[in-house]
């Protein structure tokens, strides 16, 4: 394009070389240079514009392609969004159900915690009670052993006392007296024929001897108590007096007579008691002569001192 412009100008200048002045030539040359510069600048801009147009076309094509892809992605995303919305609705409904269930679960949990605390408190009380019972049980076991030992000692003492009394009365017939252990006590049963004549309160000499021997066996025993019980049959007394109206009076007076002999023999008065049972505590029904004879008796009951045993029981 530059050559096409330059050739006419050269021809022009050749033809008009003599006519055109140098000043005009310079002006035309300056214009030409300027025109060349503008042409070059315009050409550069055109080339740049063409490159930009090409880039724009490329971008447009890319944008169209991206738009197509975005549409596809958009449709896919819309489907996913719809699925997510559905899933959200389901999860939201499930969450609400969980909230309702959680309220009940919380109430149940609170109730269970309260029950657990109550059980723990009860367990603690039970443990404390168990510890207390264990200590108490150990103490009771100790006291039981102590009590068993005291009872064993008492039983031995009663048996030793029974042997002492039996040995002291060996010279007397079995039908006149018996010595037995019953309920932790020594029972010395003396028949009427050994001690008294019928209706009498005065002890016969044979009976006095037996009672003196018994007193000798008992006088050194300071840890015993002696009960003298008089017993009769149901036959009314034949001779009444101011001091003896019935069998009860007779039994008391006979017990008193025996008590006096024992105390004279060395038994301490504060260890002995006289008691009359009359006809009210028979060994057998008063229906035969033999039974009546059994019922006419005096029983001397010797009881060991149980103070030590009572102290243990009081502590319990």
PEWOHU-V101947 format. One record per residue. N is the residue number from 1. RES is the residue in three letters. PHI is phi in degrees with one decimal (NA if undefined). Layout:
n->[N,N]
res->[RES,RES]
phi->[PHI,PHI]
This chain:
n->[1,2,3,4,5,6,7,8,9,10,11,12,13,14,15,16,17,18,19,20,21,22,23,24,25,26,27,28,29,30,31,32,33,34,35,36,37,38,39,40,41,42,43,44,45,46,47,48,49,50,51,52,53,54,55,56,57,58,59,60,61,62,63,64,65,66,67,68,69,70,71,72,73,74,75,76,77,78,79,80,81,82,83,84,85,86,87,88,89,90,91,92,93,94,95,96,97,98,99,100,101,102,103,104,105,106,107,108,109,110,111,112,113,114,115,116,117,118,119,120,121,122,123,124,125,126,127,128,129,130,131,132,133,134,135,136,137,138,139,140,141,142,143,144,145,146,147,148,149,150,151,152,153,154,155,156,157,158,159,160,161,162,163,164,165,166,167,168,169,170,171,172,173,174,175,176,177,178,179,180,181,182,183,184,185,186,187,188,189,190,191,192,193,194,195,196,197,198,199,200,201,202,203,204,205,206,207,208,209,210,211,212,213,214,215,216,217,218,219,220,221,222,223,224,225,226,227,228,229,230,231,232,233,234,235,236,237,238,239,240,241,242,243,244,245,246,247,248,249,250,251,252,253,254,255,256,257,258,259,260,261,262,263,264,265,266,267,268,269,270,271,272,273,274,275,276,277,278,279,280,281,282,283,284,285,286,287,288,289,290,291,292,293,294,295,296,297,298,299,300,301,302,303,304,305,306,307,308,309,310,311,312,313,314,315,316]
res->[UNK,UNK,UNK,UNK,UNK,UNK,UNK,UNK,UNK,UNK,UNK,UNK,UNK,UNK,UNK,UNK,UNK,UNK,UNK,UNK,UNK,UNK,UNK,UNK,UNK,UNK,UNK,UNK,UNK,UNK,UNK,UNK,UNK,UNK,UNK,UNK,UNK,UNK,UNK,UNK,UNK,UNK,UNK,UNK,UNK,UNK,UNK,UNK,UNK,UNK,UNK,UNK,UNK,UNK,UNK,UNK,UNK,UNK,UNK,UNK,UNK,UNK,UNK,UNK,UNK,UNK,UNK,UNK,UNK,UNK,UNK,UNK,UNK,UNK,UNK,UNK,UNK,UNK,UNK,UNK,UNK,UNK,UNK,UNK,UNK,UNK,UNK,UNK,UNK,UNK,UNK,UNK,UNK,UNK,UNK,UNK,UNK,UNK,UNK,UNK,UNK,UNK,UNK,UNK,UNK,UNK,UNK,UNK,UNK,UNK,UNK,UNK,UNK,UNK,UNK,UNK,UNK,UNK,UNK,UNK,UNK,UNK,UNK,UNK,UNK,UNK,UNK,UNK,UNK,UNK,UNK,UNK,UNK,UNK,UNK,UNK,UNK,UNK,UNK,UNK,UNK,UNK,UNK,UNK,UNK,UNK,UNK,UNK,UNK,UNK,UNK,UNK,UNK,UNK,UNK,UNK,UNK,UNK,UNK,UNK,UNK,UNK,UNK,UNK,UNK,UNK,UNK,UNK,UNK,UNK,UNK,UNK,UNK,UNK,UNK,UNK,UNK,UNK,UNK,UNK,UNK,UNK,UNK,UNK,UNK,UNK,UNK,UNK,UNK,UNK,UNK,UNK,UNK,UNK,UNK,UNK,UNK,UNK,UNK,UNK,UNK,UNK,UNK,UNK,UNK,UNK,UNK,UNK,UNK,UNK,UNK,UNK,UNK,UNK,UNK,UNK,UNK,UNK,UNK,UNK,UNK,UNK,UNK,UNK,UNK,UNK,UNK,UNK,UNK,UNK,UNK,UNK,UNK,UNK,UNK,UNK,UNK,UNK,UNK,UNK,UNK,UNK,UNK,UNK,UNK,UNK,UNK,UNK,UNK,UNK,UNK,UNK,UNK,UNK,UNK,UNK,UNK,UNK,UNK,UNK,UNK,UNK,UNK,UNK,UNK,UNK,UNK,UNK,UNK,UNK,UNK,UNK,UNK,UNK,UNK,UNK,UNK,UNK,UNK,UNK,UNK,UNK,UNK,UNK,UNK,UNK,UNK,UNK,UNK,UNK,UNK,UNK,UNK,UNK,UNK,UNK,UNK,UNK,UNK,UNK,UNK,UNK,UNK,UNK,UNK,UNK,UNK,UNK,UNK,UNK,UNK,UNK,UNK,UNK,UNK,UNK]
phi->[NA,-64.6,-62.5,-61.6,-79.7,-67.7,-58.7,-60.1,-66.4,-65.1,-62.3,-62.9,-66.6,-67.5,-70.1,-106.0,-57.5,-85.7,-84.1,-72.8,-79.0,-62.9,-61.7,-64.4,-58.8,-63.1,-63.8,-64.1,-65.2,-64.7,-63.4,-64.1,-61.7,-62.1,-63.2,-60.7,-64.5,-63.8,-64.8,-61.9,-63.4,-65.0,-60.6,-62.0,-63.5,-64.9,-61.6,-64.0,-63.4,-63.4,-63.8,-65.1,-62.9,-60.8,-61.7,-65.1,-61.3,-61.3,-61.7,-63.5,-61.0,-64.6,-65.4,-61.5,-62.8,-64.1,-63.8,-62.4,-63.7,-62.7,-61.7,-63.6,-62.9,-61.5,-64.5,-65.1,-65.4,-61.3,-64.6,-62.9,-61.9,-61.2,-63.7,-65.7,-61.8,-62.9,-64.1,-62.1,-58.9,-64.7,-65.4,-64.4,-62.9,-64.3,-63.0,-62.1,-61.9,-63.7,-60.9,-62.4,-65.0,-62.6,-59.5,-66.3,-61.6,-64.0,-64.1,-63.2,-64.0,-61.4,-62.4,-65.1,-62.6,-62.2,-64.1,-64.2,-62.3,-62.6,-64.4,-63.3,-63.6,-63.8,-63.3,-64.3,-61.9,-63.7,-61.3,-62.3,-64.4,-63.0,-61.1,-63.4,-66.3,-62.9,-63.7,-62.9,-65.2,-61.1,-64.7,-66.4,-61.1,-62.6,-69.9,-63.5,-62.7,-63.7,-65.8,-60.5,-66.0,-63.2,-64.1,-63.1,-64.1,-64.9,-60.6,-65.5,-63.3,-64.7,-65.0,-63.2,-65.3,-61.5,-63.7,-61.4,-66.8,-60.6,-64.6,-70.5,-114.0,-64.7,-79.4,-104.4,-69.3,-65.7,-78.7,-89.7,-155.1,-135.3,-126.1,-136.9,-107.5,-147.8,55.6,75.9,-127.9,-99.9,-106.2,-106.7,-101.8,-109.2,-72.5,-58.3,-63.8,-80.9,-111.2,-132.4,-81.3,-58.4,76.1,-95.0,-112.8,-96.0,-77.2,-66.6,-61.6,-63.9,-71.0,-61.3,-60.5,-62.8,-69.7,-65.8,-65.5,-65.7,-60.9,-63.1,-74.7,-104.0,-64.3,-89.7,-87.9,-89.0,-109.2,-130.2,-127.3,-117.8,-113.2,-103.1,-112.6,-93.6,-133.1,-130.2,-87.2,-97.8,-79.4,-61.6,-69.0,-87.2,-118.3,-92.8,-144.1,-60.8,-99.8,-142.0,-102.8,-155.8,-63.4,-64.4,-59.4,-61.6,-66.4,-67.8,-67.6,-65.0,-62.3,-67.7,-61.3,-66.2,-59.9,-64.2,-65.0,-65.3,-68.0,-65.1,-80.1,117.2,-73.7,-67.1,-58.6,-77.8,-102.8,-130.2,-135.0,-98.8,-144.6,-115.0,-104.2,60.6,-94.4,-93.3,-137.3,-75.7,-81.9,-147.6,-58.1,-79.4,-110.2,-134.7,-64.9,-64.1,-64.8,-62.9,-64.2,-62.2,-74.8,-83.2,-153.5,-126.2,-111.9,-105.2,-105.1,-104.8,-117.1,-64.8,-67.9,-106.7,-58.8,-62.2,-65.0,-65.0,-62.8,-63.9,-66.8,-65.4,-63.1,-66.0]
